[in-house]
Amino acid sequence: MMTLLNDFYHLFFPNVCVVCGNSLVQGEEKICYDCLGDMPLTHTMYHDKNEVERRFYGKVEIERACSLFRFQKGGSVQRALHALKYKNQPEVGYVLGQYLGNELIKSNNYRDVQCITPVPLHWRKEKIRGYNQSYHIALGLSERIGLPIYDNIIKIKENETQTKKGVFERWQNTLSVYQVKDVTLFQNNHILIVDDVLTTGSTLEACAHSILQVEGTKVSIATLALA
């Protein structure tokens, strides 16, 4: 009976891959295996002093940093993230967060992380979008690695879009933007900041600076994609 109901439902709401549009088969969620296989992995979670960590050298003190996929213009990763952010598909973040968790579990570099925090959206932007994509990534990641999510950073200023800004402009645009809500949640913890894409790193740098003001904190970073 459930199979018949599911088949009837998918006549009107097709269960298709958000990347290629092909029908999903049993076991596939939001993205088909072919498209997942087409997403280039960076393997940065397995290496010290990797290219993700180097983007933060001299800017903010972090323990570890990694990205799951390499972002390529017009590629599968870009299409998946577009669905996540602009096509009302928060479940894509959850699924990809699980894949990120699968990789982190296999790495020794993140064993001492104690909690996860997503990069926040300003409340106005979250109201328009209906959700924070980074929080849904954190949900999938949390399920896989078994760590709590502390949604404990607030964006106190709505800055301009970063899309067309250069490195210095992005850095200026994020100054004094983020604030820790409850310092007791972060005290003496190693916190993993989670986001969708690392471009210049200015947003993640600003979030890390706000956390490191709290006594005894250490910060690591994980993103779905590296641009």
Secondary structure by P-SEA (a helix, b strand, c coil): caaaaaaaaaacccccccccccccccccccccaaaaaaccccccccccccaaaaaacccccccbbbbccccccccaaaaaaaaacccccaaaaaaaaaaaaaaaaaccccccccccccccccaaaaaaacccaaaaaaaaaaaaacccccccccccccccccccccaaaaaaaacccccccccccccccbbbbbbcccccaaaaaaaaaaaacccbbbbbbbbcccc
